[in-house]
Amino acid sequence: MKRAIISVSDKTGIVDFAKELVGLGWEIVSTGGTAKVLQEAGVKVTGISQVTNFPEILEGRVKTLHPNVHGGILAKNTPEHMQVLEKQGIIPIDLVVVNLYPFQKTIQKEGVTLAEAIENIDIGGPTMVRAAAKNFERVAVVVNPQRYKEIIYELKEKQVIELETRKKLALEAFKHTAQYDTAISSYLENIVEQKSFPREFIISGQKLQDLRYGENPHQKAAFYAFPGNIRGTVASAKQLQGKDLSYNNIVDIEAAWSVVREFKNTPAVCIIKHTNPCGTALGKTLEKAYQRAFEADPVSAFGGIIGLNQEVDSKTAKKIVETFMEAVVAPEFSNKALEILSSKKNLRVLEIGYSKPGKDFWIEKISGGFLVQDQDNVQLTIDQLQFVTEKKPNEAELEELLFAWKVVKHVKSNAIVVSRDRQTVGVGAGQMNRVGAAKIAFEQAGEKCVGAVLASDAFFPFRDTIDAAAKAGIKAIIQPGGSIRDEESIKACNEYGISMVFTGIRHFKH
């Protein structure tokens, strides 16, 4: 008689699967809660203590860690190994069906304690999974409930689980335990203070969906979530309506959400096109903020991605559906707003929730490896500014400069943002030189440049951008400073009566 050991946290389909195995002449060995579920369903089960001749101890922490279990799993199909099993009275185990304690679900719960998280670290399960996967030449291991029907079909049709299938199952099993360990290490990294990047940086992800294609139709793509993904991230967002997300949609949604997260207490809206904010604005209401963001550049906004930092109400929703847009992302949507947005059946609507603070990294793949850095989450306040020109900005101008500074941080370098009344009126993105980026921003803003402010993501290497800004009518500038020609730029501002402040912070975005 073939023997299977079943011990699962996710009990989806397990009763039917076990019944099919019994019907095919298999013996079922099981543990704890799984054994109880199977017995209550009428499945004949051999308890784990009957196999180990030892009770489960330490509140269930030790039950399968025993030679009678692991000898039965790890024995190769050789005369020598089989003789050892026979001598020790160990029955071979041919199938291991295990999935692990729900560690990721546990750590996502509100108010979860460290003790609760630690208690949900599985030990015996991963050990059995790894043992079975190592010995795939004889043993099959199943960690995914979606495999049950396939396994039963193969047993009925071929009377065995074939070697190629066992190899695939072993690969899936090692990925399962690797991801599990990564989730644990990621959780501990968030609660253990570290002064430097870890010696080993581990990346793991669970596939959320296959995408139609990547950036272009000839590229394949898929969407993955990191272990322990928390509320307030794009990967954890709930799509409420609309067509399937594309690769470019997801990248632009991340860009839109990153911008509006900068503004905590005031309604803010950002419209993204090809990862750059073509229109960003604040408003007394979310409806007003959206209207102003759209009016900042209505040509580029067409077919864009909208990010909003507050619950979308019906008035804002009515404005959104007036124009073709690809997607909208916000923390929440009112029922009335969803009803209005549903009139655009292809519009992708994502509810993302509110973000929680926590460590985060930015990972950039290169050939043969990857780069890791902290997220650019630095927050700038007025008291950190350096006032370097004869003319000083007034309080209103300082608030406007900080608004432009928050936006320029999210524009591809070289980046220039012109803003007025908490609305971007000109954006110059991704140019090879700074004066070129400024020229684009000024041309877009037109007459709105007069009395507006300018933000630059990096310092001015020459005074030429100041000269162009003065000609356009800019009244105040915010930039990092730090150029060997800073005095040249300061002198130019003094000549034109422009106030300029230095941040001491650069915001390159490649």
Secondary structure, 3 states (H helix, E strand, C coil): CCEEEEEECCCCCHHHHHHHHHHCCCEEEECHHHHHHHHHCCCCCEEHHHHHCCCCECCCCECCCCHHHHHHHHCCCCHHHHHHHHHHCCCCCCEEEEECCCHHHHHCCCCCCHHHHHHCCCCHHHHHHHHHHHCCCCCEEECCHHHHHHHHHHHHHHCCCCHHHHHHHHHHHHHHHHHHHHHHHHHHHHHCCCCCCCCCCCCCCEEEEEECCCCCCCCCEEEEECCCCCCCCHHHCEEEECCCCCHHHHHHHHHHHHHHCCCCCCCEEEEEECCEEEEEEECCCHHHHHHHHHHHCHHHHCCCEEEECCCECHHHHHHHCCCCCCEEEECCECHHHHHHHCCCCCCEEEECCCCCCCCCEEEEEECCEEEEEECCCCCCCHHHCEECCCCCCCHHHHHHHHHHHHHHCCCCCCCEEEECCCEEEEEECCCCCHHHHHHHHHHHHHHHHCCCEEEECCCCCCCHHHHHHHHHCCCEEEECCCCCCHHHHHHHHHHHCCEEEECCCCCCCC
